[in-house]
Each structure stands twice: as C-alpha cells, then as structure tokens.
Amino acid sequence: MSRQKKKILLVGNYAADRSESMNRYAEMLERVLAERGYAVRLITPPRIFGKLIRDGAGPAKWLGYLDKYLAFPRRLMKDAAWADIVHISDQGNASYARLLRRHVTVITCHDMFAIRAGLGTIPDHSLKYTGRVLQESNRKGLETADAVVCVSDYTKEELLRFTTCDPARVRVAHNPLNYPYAPAARKEINSTLAHLGADPEEPYFLHVGGNFAYKNRAGVARIFSELRKIAPYRDAKLLMAGARWSPELRESIARLKLDDAMLEVETPSNEQLRALYSGALALIFPSFYEGFGWPLVEAQACGCPVATSSRRPMSDIVGDSGILFDPLDERGAALRIAGGLADRRGMSKRGLDNVARFSPAAMFAELEATYELAGARRRDQSADR
C-alpha cells in the first residue's frame, strides 16, 4: 500500500487529564504524518460525563473513567474501521489495543513509570487498587499491539524488562522538537522577561517541568540555593516554569528563604519558552526519572546550556554536550554547574550540535519502519491461519 493511500488513526489523550506533553506529541505526529502524505485523523475521548463536575473535584477522576472507558470505545471502534493503522500515541492509553485485535495497532511508549508503579517496583510511588488494575491493562495492551515505538533506548530497555513484548517488534524513534525552537534575539528575551515580571537585567537559571515527585522540583530549589553561595551567582534568580507550584514546593522555597529569588511562570507558551531558554544561564533539570526529557533538547536548540541528572535517559540525550550531576547531591551539583559554565559558549555550541540528532525526519523514518513492521506482523499472522 502506498504511503499516499495509507490511513492512520491517532488516538490522543483525554483533555481533562491535562497531559500537555502528550497532547503536543500527538499533535506533532498528526502534523509530521500529514506533511509526508498520510491520511491522518486524531481522535480523543470526548468530555461527556466529565462535564458534570468542575475539574479537580474528587469525583472528576471517576467521571473521566466513564468518558475514557465507557463512552469512547464505541467511537474508537467506528473510526478504526476507516484506518489501515491505529496509532495510540501514549502508553497510558495502551489498554485500548485490547479492543483493537482486528486492527493493525502501534503504541508509542514514552516511559514505564506508571506501569512499574503498578507492579510495585518503585518503592516511593505506590498505586491504589484501581490504579494497579488500569496499569496492568496498559501493560497487557503493550503486549497485544503489533508494534511499539519507544522515545528512547532507555524506555525500550524498560519496556522489554517489564513486559513480554517481542524485541523484534519494538523500535526507537527519538522525540524531535515539537516547536521550532531557536536562539531568540535579546529584544525578544527582554520583552518576555518584563511581561512575566522578571528584571531583564538580572541573570537567571531556568527550570521547566511539572509537579510529579520524580521531576524533583524541590531539588531544583536546593541546587539553586547552593549556587547562590558561589560568587558569580549570588544575585542570580531562578525562573521555574511549567505547572503551578504545589503547596509542598512553596513550603520548601520558603524554608530556603528563596521567595524573593524565584519566580513562578505558569504554563508558558512556546514563544515565551523560547525567549526564556535563550536568556537563561542554564537549564537545571535534576529529574529522577524520564522517558526522554523534552526540555533538554528544547533548551539546547535555543543555545541554553543544560545541567541534568547523570541518570538515563538524560545522560543519553545530552551526552557530553551537557553538565551531568548526581541529583541527590545538591552541593556537588551546584559545583559542577558552576564549573561547567566557565565554558558557557562552548556548551552552547555543543548543545546546538547535539540537537541535530533529534529531527522530525529521523523520527519519521523510524515511525514508517514501525508501521511496516506492524503491517508485516499482521500479514504473517493471517498467513498462519
């Protein structure tokens, strides 16, 4: 079947779940595939029961389950009849693959964190009974799919460790940039900082992320506190962008007496992020766990030096183009960051060179190979009957 005639049904995330990075990934897939001649439809579970109560209220999760697992499957099965391939864009929805056994299915696996938590392999992150049931269904969905595409080699290794997926039907397609990040002009940087309430004349470090415990946002504040003890950075600020700060994070910031040295930047736009990356001294990203770590390559694309955990996959993504440190050693992290930034210009250059590895063309080549792999598996199964 020619690429021009191949029809791909993309399955995205429930809007009320606010999975911003997963939403961007699905939209990026839709754009990349359409640009390359595929017929593409992106569908997401509609909000029906979820509209009955405001977001964040206790019963909202259960009403969301009704939307995702009671109302949506009928729409999914109807639209799947149109498609040559159904691509579930987030392993958090892998359970749908169990409904699609008559269709060629591909799943993108971003990380195995929730599934591992359901299996009890992450001591500091346990799930309740319903969560364990859901993650077990997702694990079986991954095992059911015709092919799985992982966003990093580390995620692939974890997938093969915690599922029975056949290695022959698992490929790696690194995430490319989901927005054309590039170094911003000083005028744009200053304008964005002023708009957000920051002084354009003050040097600042940047963090981008959410409030999940593994993002280690409190660790960012502690590393920053140590950095302010080092001469060149005593007057530096920290802009922490992404999700609204949690009460626990605010308490941590208050204990460190950093209230006046840190600025909350809630859900910035891509344009604002581009300016923030471009003007920062460095991105501080001490995550304990990631599937890929999009902010790493976003920052480097803007010429921003990156300082991140020496754990995989972060160490794989930045390699020797970034500053690597133990996220549990805040003082040591600060010293390594300060030492690495002595060659800030060189770090920026190496980072820009590194980003070239993560292109839409490279991702598409792996996606196309994955689609062919999935189709071949289904044809082989048909021939064996």
C-alpha angles and dihedrals in degrees: 000000000000121000091241091061099039113111121209123194110201118202112208135184133284107266096226090059088070093214093168098176092045090049090052090049093053092047090049091052090050092052097043094048094045091050089055097053105268122134103237136188123182116202131178133186107275122235106246110132089023091067090066093078137030120265115271096024116131099254092045092091093054093046087050089055089055090052094046102039105024108031102029103053093070091054090044094053092047093051093042088064087066096051135082090203132019111210115195102203099203129041086220085078096041091118088077088071088072088064092049102060091131092054133069105255134192126182129197110220111202097173142338097227099114094040090050090049088053089053091051096243095125106069097195095048118056128170131218121243096272091048091052091050092050094048092048088054089051091050091053089046090058089051090050098051120101091231139000126209117202125202094222141017089246092056090049091053091050092046091054091045097052101034137043092240113148108248088220091068098047122089136174123236111175117220113257123205111292092205130033095260115183137149110296126220118258091247091057092047093051093046092051094047092050091048091052093049099257125128108247089210095059120087115235144186120221137217125184121191151089136272100263109129093240090060086070097212092163087055089055089057092048092050090049090050089055092047090057088062090063115087103240092050105041091111097036122122131216121225110198110196133186127046121027110272114266120234089249092055092049090052091050092050091049092050089053090049091235099129093113094041099054132066127200114223107186119206098333120200121250089255091053092046090052090056093043093051092046095054100040125108087223143327111253110207112166096165119164093208138015139158091215115330109231096194089064095066093033090059094045091050087060093050092255116145113238127221113186147152118295087228124105136293090022092057090050093049098050101024112172092341092082142046111262124199143162105267090211093058105068096173092048090047091053092050092049091049093049091048094047094049090061082084097040094146092052091047091053091052094048090047093053089049091050094053090064087076091066105062131149088238092057092047092048093052090056092044092052091049089050092051090050090048092051092048092048092051091053092048091050090051091051091050091052093056 
